[in-house]
Amino acid sequence: MMVAKDKPVIGITARVEEDQTYSLDPVYGRAILRAGGLPLIVPIVDREDIPLLCERLDGLIVTGGGDINPTLYGEEPHLRLGAVYPGSDEYEKELILKFLELDKPFIGMCRGLQMFNISLGGTNYQDLESQFEGNLHQHKQNAMRTHRTHSVTLEDESLLYDIMKEKKFNVNSFHHQGVKDVSDQLTVAAHAADGLVEALESKNHQFAVGIQWHPEEFALQGDEASMNIFKRFVDECLIDKKQNQ
């Protein structure tokens, strides 16, 4: 068993509500604990403290939440844009960019995938149903969080395929926004059957990935392929931690 002093500290962002309270589904932390890491909920800190915070953390997960402010990628708000919290968006963008600058392990999940892309110059569909061109499948499922509602296919050369050892499988889905234009610093690692981007990976970093679905739900249900994402992530964080000691 990994002793406490060897466990990497994984920062996890929380959803910021209008009254500036924080909320986070406990499954993220439980998945990290089961994989051998120590989860830490990351609050919004002053801008000048972001570099210090990132230096202290060994890994970072940017989680799901509300809609993303379209001004981050130069667009006016769409009629179907949901609730946004611009202060949280700006903070997460700076947090992601600093983490990538340090080349520390990073995962963006659901909304976190979209923030990953936008932070590096990509854009978003503000509302998939009205903006996506093509035969769109259901991406905001009306079922329990552990239900696998649609399929995704991983690219053979992707890091995620190397980790999960599965080419095509079904995932859960809880979003009405999605990746539109992909940053030129990222590569597409997975698509849904309708063509929507489901995973992105950095071209320039050791471990920086974005995942549109929620593998933490499946990891806690005993799915080995999903748990392997968290195990590899924690392992990468531990390697980076030891190299910087």
N, C-alpha and C positions, 0 to 999 in steps of 0.2 A: 504493500500500500504506500502511496506517495505521502511523505510527511508534510506537515503544514508549511514549513519554510520553503519547500520545493514547489508548492502549488502556485501556478501563475494567477495573478489577480486580473479578472476579466471585467471591464467596465461595460455596463448595459444601460442604454438610454431608456428613459420612461416617457410615456405620453404626458404632455403638459396640458392640463385643462385650463379653461378660461380664467378660473380663479387662481391659477398658477400652482395648483396642487398636482402631485405626480401620481400616475397609476401605471402598474406593470403586471401583466399576467405572470404568476410565479413559475410557469413552465420553463421560461428562459433560464432562470437561475437553477432550477432543478436539473435541467439538461447539462448545464455547465458543471454542477456539483457531481453528477453521475459520471461525467467524463474526466473528472479529476482536477477541476479548476475551482477557484474561489470567486463567486460572482459578487459584484459591487454595483448597486444602482448609482448612476452618474447624474447628478443634478446639473442645472445650468449654473456655470460659474462666470466670473468676470472675464472679459476677453483676454486680458493680460495674464490670466492664470491658466489658460488653455494649454500652453506649452508645458508647464509644470505638471498639470494633470496627466497629459499624454505620456510624459516621461515616467510617471509613477505607475501607470497601467501597463500590463503586459499584453493585453488584447482588448479589442473593442467590438461590441455588437450594437449596431443601430437597429432598433426594432420597428414594429408597425405603429400605426396611429392614424391621425387625421390626414386630410388632404394637404398637399404641398403648395405653398404660395407661388403662383405662376410668374410673379415678377422675378423670381430667381433665374428663370430662363427666358426672360424678355417677352412674356405674353400678358395680355389682358385677361381678367378672370372670365371664364366660361359661365354661361347661365347655370350649369349644373355643378359648378364647383361647390364643394362642401365646406365645412368649418376649417379654418386655417389658424395657425398660431405663428406669425412671422418671426417672432423672437426665437422660437424653438428651431425653426428652419435655418435661420442664419447661424445659430449656435452649432447645430449638427453639421452644417457645411464646414465650418471652421474646424470642428473637431475631426471630421473625416480627413480634411486636407492635411492637418498637422500629423495625424496618425500615418497617413500615406507618406508624408515627408520623412518620417522616422522609419518607414518600412517595417512597421509592426503589424502582426496579424489582425485582420479586420474581416468582419462579416456584416453585410447589410441584409436585413430580412423584411420582406414585404415592402412597406414604405421605405425601409432602409435601403433596399435595392435601388429604388427610384432616387433617393437622396444621393447615393453613391454615384449614379450616372449623372445627375444634375450638377453635383459638386465638381465634376470633371468636364463640364461643358455640354452634357446631353440635355434632352428635353423630355417632356411627359405628355401623354394624353391626359387632359384634365377630366375627361369623362369618356370612357371606352365606348359605351353604347351609342353615343351620338357622334364620335369622332373617328373611331377605328374603321378603316376601309377593308371590307371582307366579311366573311361569314363568322361573326364573333360567337364564341361559346360562352357559357356562363362562368364568370370569374368572381362573382360575389355569391357564393353558394348559400342555399337555404337549408342547411343541414348542420349537424354537430361538427365541432372543430376537428375531430379525428376522422371524419368521412372524406374519402378520396373522390373528388368530383370530376376531374378531367385529367387527361394524360399530358405528360411532358416527355421530350426526347432530348437526351444529352448528346453533345458533340463528342466524338471518339477521342479527340486530342485534349479534351478539357480536364482541368484539375478535378472537377466534381465527378467526372466519370471514373477517374483514377481512384478516387476516394470511395465512391458508392458501389462501383462494379455493377451498375445497372444501366442499361441503355434507354429503356422506355418504361415508365411507371406512372401511376396515377397519384395526384397530389390534392391537398385541400387548397381552397382559394377564397380570399376575403377582400377583394379590392375592386374599385370601380375606376381607378386610375392605373396607368401603366407606362412602361418605357416606350417612347416614340423614336426619337433620334438617339442613336447610341454614340457616346463619347468616342473619339478616335484613340483614346488611351485604354479602351476596354474592348474585350472580345465577347461575342455571344457564346455562352456555354450551353444554353438550353432554350427550346421553343415549345410553346403549346401547339396543339394540332391545328389551331386557327392561325398560327404564325406569330402570335404575341411573344415577345421576349420574356423568358422565365428565369434566366440566370445570366450573370455577367461576371467576367474575371479580368483582373488587371493584366496588362501586357508588361508592366514594369515593376511589379512587386512580388515578393516571395509567396505571400498568402493574402490576397485581397479579393473577396468574392461577394456577389450579391445574389440573393435567392428570393424569388417572388412568393413562394409558398411557405409553409410553416413546418419544417422538419422536426422542430422541438416537440411538437405534439406526437409525432410518430415515434421519435426516439424514446419517449417515456412509456410508449405502449409496447416496447420491445423490438422495434424494427431496427435491425442491425445496420442496414445501409444508411438510415438517418442518423443513428447514433455515431456512426463512423465519421460524419461531418464534424461533430463536436469533439470527438476524440482526436482527430487530426488537428483541429483548430487548437485545442489545449496543448497538444504535443508541440505544435509550432510555436505557441506562446512560451512554453517551457524552454525550448531551444533558444529562442531570442532572449529570454530572461537570463539564461546562463551565459550567453555570449556577451551580454552587457553588464555583467557583475564585475 
